[in-house]
Amino acid sequence: MKRSRAHLSAWALFAALTLGAIPSIDSLTTAHAQNVGQRSVSGLVVGADSAPVQGATVFLKNSKTKAIRSYTSASNGRFRFAQVNMTDDYDLWAEKEGKKSATKTVSSWNASKDYETELKMK
């Protein structure tokens, strides 16, 4: 009796999947995959006078693993981090000669593939 009930349950599940009443594992995986991946984090480092700051060290710290990446701002004050995991949260800030910007959060809830911001040194 147990075997025939299990057999009927398997057929009922198969029929539900075939008719589309239950989403397939492949469709669930595909939907989830669209919300993950890599992004770029870029922006501009400026001073108190809003002029671009060359040579500032920009830090990107993974809030979970505490791993830190750094980048030195270009002559026009620009910085860019590529291949930043979208499923993690990050802290972002800049420092130069004892001055530091406010820390910004790059949230995993932000679905943007290109996160752009300005870091103002104080």
Buried (B, 14 or more C-beta within 10 A) or exposed (E): EEEEEEEEEEEEEEEEEEEEEEEEEEEEEEEEEEEEEEBBBBBBBBBEEEEBBBEBBBBBBBBEEEEEBEBEBBEEBBBBBEEBBBEBBBBBBBBBEEBBBEEBEBBBEEEEEEBEEEBBBE
